[in-house]
Each structure stands twice: as structure tokens, then as C-alpha cells.
Amino acid sequence: MTYLPFKYETTAKMIAKYIYDVTKKQVPSDLQLKVAVSETPNSWVEYKDD
């Protein structure tokens, strides 16, 4: 099992941010990235560059 680093809380928002931060380092800088994490079928969060 992989655990989130301490600075990331285990909320959908912080899990999305963690996935975003890790993935952003591995894709071209001109690529727009958006990560969505679902909590339930009707509840989710999206994290992207502003």
C-alpha cells in the first residue's frame, strides 16, 4: 500500500492535489492537466492549474 506524504491530508481534494503534483512532474510543461477524484457517484473534486 502506498501512503500519501504527511503534508497531504486524506481528503479527496488533497488526494487529487497529490496525484496532480506527481503527474505534473512527468508530463510536458505545455500540457494542461486536470485531476478528478470521486468520493461518491454524485460527489467529486477536480484539481488543475489556475
C-alpha positions as CSV (number, residue, x, y, z in Angstrom):
1,M,0.0,0.0,0.0
2,T,1.2,3.5,-0.8
3,Y,0.6,6.3,1.7
4,L,0.4,10.0,1.0
5,P,3.2,12.1,2.2
6,F,2.5,13.8,5.6
7,K,1.7,17.2,4.0
8,Y,-1.3,15.8,2.1
9,E,-4.4,15.1,4.2
10,T,-6.6,12.1,3.2
11,T,-9.4,14.2,1.7
12,A,-10.5,13.9,-1.9
13,K,-9.1,17.4,-2.6
14,M,-5.7,16.6,-1.2
15,I,-5.5,13.2,-2.9
16,A,-6.3,15.0,-6.2
17,K,-3.6,17.5,-5.5
18,Y,-1.1,14.8,-4.7
19,I,-1.9,12.9,-8.0
20,Y,-1.6,16.3,-9.8
21,D,1.7,17.2,-8.2
22,V,3.3,13.8,-9.0
23,T,1.9,13.6,-12.5
24,K,2.7,17.2,-13.4
25,K,6.4,16.5,-13.0
26,Q,6.2,13.7,-15.6
27,V,4.3,15.4,-18.4
28,P,5.4,18.2,-20.8
29,S,5.1,21.6,-19.2
30,D,2.8,22.9,-22.0
31,L,0.2,20.2,-21.3
32,Q,-2.8,21.3,-19.3
33,L,-3.6,18.7,-16.6
34,K,-6.7,18.3,-14.6
35,V,-7.2,15.5,-12.0
36,A,-10.7,14.4,-10.8
37,V,-11.3,12.3,-7.7
38,S,-14.7,10.9,-7.0
39,E,-16.0,10.5,-3.4
40,T,-19.4,9.1,-4.4
41,P,-21.2,8.8,-7.8
42,N,-22.5,12.3,-7.3
43,S,-19.6,14.0,-5.4
44,W,-16.1,14.7,-6.7
45,V,-13.4,17.2,-6.8
46,E,-11.2,18.5,-9.6
47,Y,-7.7,19.9,-9.3
48,K,-6.0,21.9,-12.1
49,D,-3.7,24.8,-12.8
50,D,-5.4,28.2,-12.2
